[in-house]
Amino acid sequence: MTPKLYSFWRSSAAYRVRIALNLKGMDCEIIPIHLSKNGGEQMGEVYSSKNPNRLVPLFEDGQKSIHQSLAIIEYLEEAQPAPALLPKVAIDRAWVRSVAMDITSDIHPINNVRVLRYLIKKLGINNEAKDEWYQHWVKVGLQSIEKQLSNDSRVGRFAYGDQPGLIDICLVPQLFNALSAKVDVEPYPTLMSIFHECMKLPAFIDASWEKQIDAEGLNPVAPPKK
């Protein structure tokens, strides 16, 4: 039975899993869950009965399911170890996970759609203030990651050496969001160099926004040329 991934084309978390699946060369049926239409399909009884946190992605493999993008990616890594998304050396695996979590735990959650909607609808924040919130926390996070990667000898063409892995899987969707929000990415040359290397690969290209079956319109991101 082919696994299923419940996804939304612009979801950063779902995007990570799509990249990982592509890098692994694993087949998966994409089930679109629109996060805005009709109040959000993730809020409906059918989906929330599968995933009570009412977020995407959700990965179903047979009768079992996993939520949270990093947990899904770790499952894929264990189910099919090659090509590896994590280093062999324990300290390096921990470092890769820590940088990935800088993105998935510290940047993305406070800029998630549901957080931005709460700022506007419940707290009465206007769009200008909401955008300032978004830009501030993205910049704080990207500055930290740029500093870490620009000074680490483990960085190669990609965030860890010359093969794409977990950090790259998390970084590319976050940079897509930053570019879409017109964040100035010039202060992050290391991150953008990695981004451009990733976007040469079919695994990243085919996972990107405009390639999804539920994509709406053309790709809104115009990455700066290297």
C-alpha positions as protocol buffer text, in pm:
chain_id: "A"
residue {
  index: 1
  type: MET
  ca { x: 0 y: 0 z: 0 }
}
residue {
  index: 2
  type: THR
  ca { x: 140 y: 339 z: -102 }
}
residue {
  index: 3
  type: PRO
  ca { x: 189 y: 575 z: 193 }
}
residue {
  index: 4
  type: LYS
  ca { x: -13 y: 897 z: 202 }
}
residue {
  index: 5
  type: LEU
  ca { x: 102 y: 1247 z: 286 }
}
residue {
  index: 6
  type: TYR
  ca { x: -161 y: 1501 z: 382 }
}
residue {
  index: 7
  type: SER
  ca { x: -11 y: 1824 z: 257 }
}
residue {
  index: 8
  type: PHE
  ca { x: -74 y: 2187 z: 165 }
}
residue {
  index: 9
  type: TRP
  ca { x: 130 y: 2337 z: -114 }
}
residue {
  index: 10
  type: ARG
  ca { x: 255 y: 2634 z: 89 }
}
residue {
  index: 11
  type: SER
  ca { x: 301 y: 2455 z: 420 }
}
residue {
  index: 12
  type: SER
  ca { x: 667 y: 2469 z: 519 }
}
residue {
  index: 13
  type: ALA
  ca { x: 632 y: 2158 z: 732 }
}
residue {
  index: 14
  type: ALA
  ca { x: 473 y: 1957 z: 451 }
}
residue {
  index: 15
  type: TYR
  ca { x: 734 y: 2093 z: 210 }
}
residue {
  index: 16
  type: ARG
  ca { x: 1010 y: 1945 z: 430 }
}
residue {
  index: 17
  type: VAL
  ca { x: 856 y: 1600 z: 412 }
}
residue {
  index: 18
  type: ARG
  ca { x: 806 y: 1624 z: 36 }
}
residue {
  index: 19
  type: ILE
  ca { x: 1177 y: 1700 z: -6 }
}
residue {
  index: 20
  type: ALA
  ca { x: 1276 y: 1410 z: 219 }
}
residue {
  index: 21
  type: LEU
  ca { x: 1054 y: 1169 z: 28 }
}
residue {
  index: 22
  type: ASN
  ca { x: 1206 y: 1285 z: -300 }
}
residue {
  index: 23
  type: LEU
  ca { x: 1562 y: 1254 z: -173 }
}
residue {
  index: 24
  type: LYS
  ca { x: 1483 y: 902 z: -56 }
}
residue {
  index: 25
  type: GLY
  ca { x: 1311 y: 819 z: -383 }
}
residue {
  index: 26
  type: MET
  ca { x: 1005 y: 696 z: -195 }
}
residue {
  index: 27
  type: ASP
  ca { x: 660 y: 684 z: -352 }
}
residue {
  index: 28
  type: CYS
  ca { x: 382 y: 865 z: -170 }
}
residue {
  index: 29
  type: GLU
  ca { x: 29 y: 975 z: -252 }
}
residue {
  index: 30
  type: ILE
  ca { x: -24 y: 1346 z: -183 }
}
residue {
  index: 31
  type: ILE
  ca { x: -360 y: 1429 z: -27 }
}
residue {
  index: 32
  type: PRO
  ca { x: -418 y: 1807 z: -38 }
}
residue {
  index: 33
  type: ILE
  ca { x: -560 y: 1972 z: 275 }
}
residue {
  index: 34
  type: HIS
  ca { x: -643 y: 2336 z: 209 }
}
residue {
  index: 35
  type: LEU
  ca { x: -562 y: 2547 z: 514 }
}
residue {
  index: 36
  type: SER
  ca { x: -785 y: 2842 z: 419 }
}
residue {
  index: 37
  type: LYS
  ca { x: -1088 y: 2733 z: 216 }
}
residue {
  index: 38
  type: ASN
  ca { x: -1413 y: 2694 z: 408 }
}
residue {
  index: 39
  type: GLY
  ca { x: -1243 y: 2791 z: 731 }
}
residue {
  index: 40
  type: GLY
  ca { x: -963 y: 2541 z: 670 }
}
residue {
  index: 41
  type: GLU
  ca { x: -1012 y: 2177 z: 575 }
}
residue {
  index: 42
  type: GLN
  ca { x: -783 y: 2079 z: 862 }
}
residue {
  index: 43
  type: MET
  ca { x: -1054 y: 2195 z: 1100 }
}
residue {
  index: 44
  type: GLY
  ca { x: -1313 y: 1955 z: 961 }
}
residue {
  index: 45
  type: GLU
  ca { x: -1418 y: 1639 z: 1140 }
}
residue {
  index: 46
  type: VAL
  ca { x: -1272 y: 1403 z: 879 }
}
residue {
  index: 47
  type: TYR
  ca { x: -919 y: 1536 z: 902 }
}
residue {
  index: 48
  type: SER
  ca { x: -919 y: 1629 z: 1271 }
}
residue {
  index: 49
  type: SER
  ca { x: -1021 y: 1273 z: 1354 }
}
residue {
  index: 50
  type: LYS
  ca { x: -698 y: 1161 z: 1188 }
}
residue {
  index: 51
  type: ASN
  ca { x: -482 y: 1440 z: 1329 }
}
residue {
  index: 52
  type: PRO
  ca { x: -628 y: 1608 z: 1640 }
}
residue {
  index: 53
  type: ASN
  ca { x: -372 y: 1891 z: 1631 }
}
residue {
  index: 54
  type: ARG
  ca { x: -532 y: 1993 z: 1300 }
}
residue {
  index: 55
  type: LEU
  ca { x: -207 y: 2073 z: 1125 }
}
residue {
  index: 56
  type: VAL
  ca { x: -23 y: 1937 z: 824 }
}
residue {
  index: 57
  type: PRO
  ca { x: 161 y: 1726 z: 742 }
}
residue {
  index: 58
  type: LEU
  ca { x: 24 y: 1390 z: 840 }
}
residue {
  index: 59
  type: PHE
  ca { x: 191 y: 1077 z: 708 }
}
residue {
  index: 60
  type: GLU
  ca { x: -1 y: 752 z: 683 }
}
residue {
  index: 61
  type: ASP
  ca { x: 181 y: 424 z: 627 }
}
residue {
  index: 62
  type: GLY
  ca { x: -76 y: 148 z: 623 }
}
residue {
  index: 63
  type: GLN
  ca { x: -288 y: 167 z: 937 }
}
residue {
  index: 64
  type: LYS
  ca { x: -39 y: 382 z: 1126 }
}
residue {
  index: 65
  type: SER
  ca { x: 10 y: 757 z: 1106 }
}
residue {
  index: 66
  type: ILE
  ca { x: 273 y: 1008 z: 1215 }
}
residue {
  index: 67
  type: HIS
  ca { x: 243 y: 1384 z: 1253 }
}
residue {
  index: 68
  type: GLN
  ca { x: 513 y: 1649 z: 1298 }
}
residue {
  index: 69
  type: SER
  ca { x: 748 y: 1690 z: 1005 }
}
residue {
  index: 70
  type: LEU
  ca { x: 1073 y: 1604 z: 1184 }
}
residue {
  index: 71
  type: ALA
  ca { x: 922 y: 1287 z: 1331 }
}
residue {
  index: 72
  type: ILE
  ca { x: 808 y: 1185 z: 984 }
}
residue {
  index: 73
  type: ILE
  ca { x: 1151 y: 1255 z: 836 }
}
residue {
  index: 74
  type: GLU
  ca { x: 1321 y: 1057 z: 1113 }
}
residue {
  index: 75
  type: TYR
  ca { x: 1083 y: 769 z: 1038 }
}
residue {
  index: 76
  type: LEU
  ca { x: 1174 y: 782 z: 668 }
}
residue {
  index: 77
  type: GLU
  ca { x: 1543 y: 784 z: 763 }
}
residue {
  index: 78
  type: GLU
  ca { x: 1502 y: 473 z: 976 }
}
residue {
  index: 79
  type: ALA
  ca { x: 1274 y: 295 z: 728 }
}
residue {
  index: 80
  type: GLN
  ca { x: 1510 y: 357 z: 437 }
}
residue {
  index: 81
  type: PRO
  ca { x: 1860 y: 453 z: 559 }
}
residue {
  index: 82
  type: ALA
  ca { x: 2004 y: 530 z: 214 }
}
residue {
  index: 83
  type: PRO
  ca { x: 2063 y: 791 z: 100 }
}
residue {
  index: 84
  type: ALA
  ca { x: 2126 y: 918 z: 451 }
}
residue {
  index: 85
  type: LEU
  ca { x: 1983 y: 1250 z: 564 }
}
residue {
  index: 86
  type: LEU
  ca { x: 2188 y: 1251 z: 887 }
}
residue {
  index: 87
  type: PRO
  ca { x: 2563 y: 1211 z: 945 }
}
residue {
  index: 88
  type: LYS
  ca { x: 2714 y: 890 z: 1079 }
}
residue {
  index: 89
  type: VAL
  ca { x: 2902 y: 1052 z: 1367 }
}
residue {
  index: 90
  type: ALA
  ca { x: 2685 y: 1105 z: 1677 }
}
residue {
  index: 91
  type: ILE
  ca { x: 2807 y: 1459 z: 1756 }
}
residue {
  index: 92
  type: ASP
  ca { x: 2751 y: 1565 z: 1397 }
}
residue {
  index: 93
  type: ARG
  ca { x: 2401 y: 1414 z: 1396 }
}
residue {
  index: 94
  type: ALA
  ca { x: 2322 y: 1614 z: 1708 }
}
residue {
  index: 95
  type: TRP
  ca { x: 2458 y: 1932 z: 1548 }
}
residue {
  index: 96
  type: VAL
  ca { x: 2252 y: 1880 z: 1233 }
}
residue {
  index: 97
  type: ARG
  ca { x: 1940 y: 1820 z: 1440 }
}
residue {
  index: 98
  type: SER
  ca { x: 2007 y: 2132 z: 1649 }
}
residue {
  index: 99
  type: VAL
  ca { x: 2033 y: 2359 z: 1344 }
}
residue {
  index: 100
  type: ALA
  ca { x: 1725 y: 2199 z: 1189 }
}
residue {
  index: 101
  type: MET
  ca { x: 1536 y: 2265 z: 1512 }
}
residue {
  index: 102
  type: ASP
  ca { x: 1650 y: 2627 z: 1511 }
}
residue {
  index: 103
  type: ILE
  ca { x: 1432 y: 2652 z: 1203 }
}
residue {
  index: 104
  type: THR
  ca { x: 1146 y: 2420 z: 1288 }
}
residue {
  index: 105
  type: SER
  ca { x: 1115 y: 2513 z: 1657 }
}
residue {
  index: 106
  type: ASP
  ca { x: 1229 y: 2875 z: 1679 }
}
residue {
  index: 107
  type: ILE
  ca { x: 1151 y: 3044 z: 1345 }
}
residue {
  index: 108
  type: HIS
  ca { x: 863 y: 2865 z: 1182 }
}
residue {
  index: 109
  type: PRO
  ca { x: 614 y: 2819 z: 1470 }
}
residue {
  index: 110
  type: ILE
  ca { x: 588 y: 3189 z: 1560 }
}
residue {
  index: 111
  type: ASN
  ca { x: 537 y: 3280 z: 1194 }
}
residue {
  index: 112
  type: ASN
  ca { x: 290 y: 3002 z: 1118 }
}
residue {
  index: 113
  type: VAL
  ca { x: -37 y: 3095 z: 946 }
}
residue {
  index: 114
  type: ARG
  ca { x: -246 y: 3022 z: 1253 }
}
residue {
  index: 115
  type: VAL
  ca { x: -27 y: 3249 z: 1467 }
}
residue {
  index: 116
  type: LEU
  ca { x: -47 y: 3534 z: 1216 }
}
residue {
  index: 117
  type: ARG
  ca { x: -424 y: 3490 z: 1192 }
}
residue {
  index: 118
  type: TYR
  ca { x: -452 y: 3506 z: 1571 }
}
residue {
  index: 119
  type: LEU
  ca { x: -252 y: 3827 z: 1579 }
}
residue {
  index: 120
  type: ILE
  ca { x: -496 y: 3987 z: 1336 }
}
residue {
  index: 121
  type: LYS
  ca { x: -831 y: 3835 z: 1426 }
}
residue {
  index: 122
  type: LYS
  ca { x: -801 y: 3800 z: 1803 }
}
residue {
  index: 123
  type: LEU
  ca { x: -550 y: 4064 z: 1907 }
}
residue {
  index: 124
  type: GLY
  ca { x: -648 y: 4326 z: 1652 }
}
residue {
  index: 125
  type: ILE
  ca { x: -299 y: 4367 z: 1507 }
}
residue {
  index: 126
  type: ASN
  ca { x: -304 y: 4541 z: 1169 }
}
residue {
  index: 127
  type: ASN
  ca { x: -131 y: 4400 z: 861 }
}
residue {
  index: 128
  type: GLU
  ca { x: 164 y: 4636 z: 893 }
}
residue {
  index: 129
  type: ALA
  ca { x: 233 y: 4527 z: 1250 }
}
residue {
  index: 130
  type: LYS
  ca { x: 182 y: 4162 z: 1154 }
}
residue {
  index: 131
  type: ASP
  ca { x: 438 y: 4195 z: 874 }
}
residue {
  index: 132
  type: GLU
  ca { x: 682 y: 4363 z: 1113 }
}
residue {
  index: 133
  type: TRP
  ca { x: 639 y: 4071 z: 1354 }
}
residue {
  index: 134
  type: TYR
  ca { x: 706 y: 3824 z: 1073 }
}
residue {
  index: 135
  type: GLN
  ca { x: 1013 y: 4003 z: 940 }
}
residue {
  index: 136
  type: HIS
  ca { x: 1163 y: 4051 z: 1286 }
}
residue {
  index: 137
  type: TRP
  ca { x: 1154 y: 3685 z: 1389 }
}
residue {
  index: 138
  type: VAL
  ca { x: 1263 y: 3557 z: 1050 }
}
residue {
  index: 139
  type: LYS
  ca { x: 1563 y: 3789 z: 1054 }
}
residue {
  index: 140
  type: VAL
  ca { x: 1656 y: 3694 z: 1411 }
}
residue {
  index: 141
  type: GLY
  ca { x: 1648 y: 3326 z: 1319 }
}
residue {
  index: 142
  type: LEU
  ca { x: 1828 y: 3354 z: 987 }
}
residue {
  index: 143
  type: GLN
  ca { x: 2102 y: 3571 z: 1140 }
}
residue {
  index: 144
  type: SER
  ca { x: 2174 y: 3299 z: 1394 }
}
residue {
  index: 145
  type: ILE
  ca { x: 2184 y: 3022 z: 1136 }
}
residue {
  index: 146
  type: GLU
  ca { x: 2400 y: 3225 z: 900 }
}
residue {
  index: 147
  type: LYS
  ca { x: 2650 y: 3284 z: 1179 }
}
residue {
  index: 148
  type: GLN
  ca { x: 2656 y: 2914 z: 1269 }
}
residue {
  index: 149
  type: LEU
  ca { x: 2698 y: 2783 z: 916 }
}
residue {
  index: 150
  type: SER
  ca { x: 2941 y: 3049 z: 794 }
}
residue {
  index: 151
  type: ASN
  ca { x: 3190 y: 2953 z: 1066 }
}
residue {
  index: 152
  type: ASP
  ca { x: 3162 y: 2574 z: 1063 }
}
residue {
  index: 153
  type: SER
  ca { x: 3404 y: 2353 z: 873 }
}
residue {
  index: 154
  type: ARG
  ca { x: 3136 y: 2086 z: 824 }
}
residue {
  index: 155
  type: VAL
  ca { x: 2955 y: 2307 z: 573 }
}
residue {
  index: 156
  type: GLY
  ca { x: 3021 y: 2227 z: 208 }
}
residue {
  index: 157
  type: ARG
  ca { x: 2800 y: 2269 z: -96 }
}
residue {
  index: 158
  type: PHE
  ca { x: 2518 y: 2193 z: 143 }
}
residue {
  index: 159
  type: ALA
  ca { x: 2472 y: 2259 z: 513 }
}
residue {
  index: 160
  type: TYR
  ca { x: 2659 y: 1941 z: 601 }
}
residue {
  index: 161
  type: GLY
  ca { x: 2918 y: 1843 z: 345 }
}
residue {
  index: 162
  type: ASP
  ca { x: 2841 y: 1788 z: -22 }
}
residue {
  index: 163
  type: GLN
  ca { x: 2520 y: 1587 z: 6 }
}
residue {
  index: 164
  type: PRO
  ca { x: 2181 y: 1735 z: 97 }
}
residue {
  index: 165
  type: GLY
  ca { x: 2042 y: 1644 z: 436 }
}
residue {
  index: 166
  type: LEU
  ca { x: 1815 y: 1743 z: 721 }
}
residue {
  index: 167
  type: ILE
  ca { x: 1929 y: 2104 z: 758 }
}
residue {
  index: 168
  type: ASP
  ca { x: 1880 y: 2172 z: 388 }
}
residue {
  index: 169
  type: ILE
  ca { x: 1537 y: 2006 z: 400 }
}
residue {
  index: 170
  type: CYS
  ca { x: 1434 y: 2254 z: 672 }
}
residue {
  index: 171
  type: LEU
  ca { x: 1619 y: 2558 z: 538 }
}
residue {
  index: 172
  type: VAL
  ca { x: 1480 y: 2570 z: 183 }
}
residue {
  index: 173
  type: PRO
  ca { x: 1110 y: 2599 z: 280 }
}
residue {
  index: 174
  type: GLN
  ca { x: 1197 y: 2870 z: 535 }
}
residue {
  index: 175
  type: LEU
  ca { x: 1385 y: 3066 z: 270 }
}
residue {
  index: 176
  type: PHE
  ca { x: 1093 y: 3025 z: 29 }
}
residue {
  index: 177
  type: ASN
  ca { x: 876 y: 3191 z: 293 }
}
residue {
  index: 178
  type: ALA
  ca { x: 1131 y: 3466 z: 351 }
}
residue {
  index: 179
  type: LEU
  ca { x: 1162 y: 3541 z: -19 }
}
residue {
  index: 180
  type: SER
  ca { x: 785 y: 3542 z: -62 }
}
residue {
  index: 181
  type: ALA
  ca { x: 758 y: 3791 z: 227 }
}
residue {
  index: 182
  type: LYS
  ca { x: 1026 y: 4006 z: 60 }
}
residue {
  index: 183
  type: VAL
  ca { x: 1276 y: 3962 z: 343 }
}
residue {
  index: 184
  type: ASP
  ca { x: 1616 y: 4100 z: 243 }
}
residue {
  index: 185
  type: VAL
  ca { x: 1833 y: 3789 z: 208 }
}
residue {
  index: 186
  type: GLU
  ca { x: 2155 y: 3969 z: 118 }
}
residue {
  index: 187
  type: PRO
  ca { x: 2286 y: 3941 z: 478 }
}
residue {
  index: 188
  type: TYR
  ca { x: 2276 y: 3560 z: 450 }
}
residue {
  index: 189
  type: PRO
  ca { x: 2524 y: 3464 z: 175 }
}
residue {
  index: 190
  type: THR
  ca { x: 2599 y: 3121 z: 320 }
}
residue {
  index: 191
  type: LEU
  ca { x: 2232 y: 3030 z: 346 }
}
residue {
  index: 192
  type: MET
  ca { x: 2156 y: 3154 z: -4 }
}
residue {
  index: 193
  type: SER
  ca { x: 2453 y: 2965 z: -148 }
}
residue {
  index: 194
  type: ILE
  ca { x: 2312 y: 2647 z: 6 }
}
residue {
  index: 195
  type: PHE
  ca { x: 1965 y: 2740 z: -121 }
}
residue {
  index: 196
  type: HIS
  ca { x: 2089 y: 2774 z: -478 }
}
residue {
  index: 197
  type: GLU
  ca { x: 2271 y: 2441 z: -460 }
}
residue {
  index: 198
  type: CYS
  ca { x: 1954 y: 2273 z: -333 }
}
residue {
  index: 199
  type: MET
  ca { x: 1738 y: 2426 z: -604 }
}
residue {
  index: 200
  type: LYS
  ca { x: 1954 y: 2263 z: -871 }
}
residue {
  index: 201
  type: LEU
  ca { x: 1827 y: 1923 z: -756 }
}
residue {
  index: 202
  type: PRO
  ca { x: 1503 y: 1761 z: -878 }
}
residue {
  index: 203
  type: ALA
  ca { x: 1422 y: 1648 z: -523 }
}
residue {
  index: 204
  type: PHE
  ca { x: 1391 y: 2011 z: -412 }
}
residue {
  index: 205
  type: ILE
  ca { x: 1246 y: 2146 z: -737 }
}
residue {
  index: 206
  type: ASP
  ca { x: 970 y: 1885 z: -752 }
}
residue {
  index: 207
  type: ALA
  ca { x: 876 y: 1946 z: -388 }
}
residue {
  index: 208
  type: SER
  ca { x: 845 y: 2323 z: -432 }
}
residue {
  index: 209
  type: TRP
  ca { x: 525 y: 2522 z: -420 }
}
residue {
  index: 210
  type: GLU
  ca { x: 445 y: 2557 z: -789 }
}
residue {
  index: 211
  type: LYS
  ca { x: 493 y: 2184 z: -855 }
}
residue {
  index: 212
  type: GLN
  ca { x: 217 y: 2070 z: -619 }
}
residue {
  index: 213
  type: ILE
  ca { x: -118 y: 1940 z: -741 }
}
residue {
  index: 214
  type: ASP
  ca { x: -298 y: 2191 z: -520 }
}
residue {
  index: 215
  type: ALA
  ca { x: -78 y: 2491 z: -611 }
}
residue {
  index: 216
  type: GLU
  ca { x: -269 y: 2812 z: -671 }
}
residue {
  index: 217
  type: GLY
  ca { x: -125 y: 3025 z: -949 }
}
residue {
  index: 218
  type: LEU
  ca { x: 238 y: 3063 z: -1041 }
}
residue {
  index: 219
  type: ASN
  ca { x: 527 y: 3040 z: -800 }
}
residue {
  index: 220
  type: PRO
  ca { x: 530 y: 3373 z: -610 }
}
residue {
  index: 221
  type: VAL
  ca { x: 897 y: 3335 z: -521 }
}
residue {
  index: 222
  type: ALA
  ca { x: 1166 y: 3484 z: -742 }
}
residue {
  index: 223
  type: PRO
  ca { x: 1497 y: 3377 z: -583 }
}
residue {
  index: 224
  type: PRO
  ca { x: 1784 y: 3617 z: -644 }
}
residue {
  index: 225
  type: LYS
  ca { x: 2037 y: 3487 z: -893 }
}
residue {
  index: 226
  type: LYS
  ca { x: 2360 y: 3357 z: -752 }
}
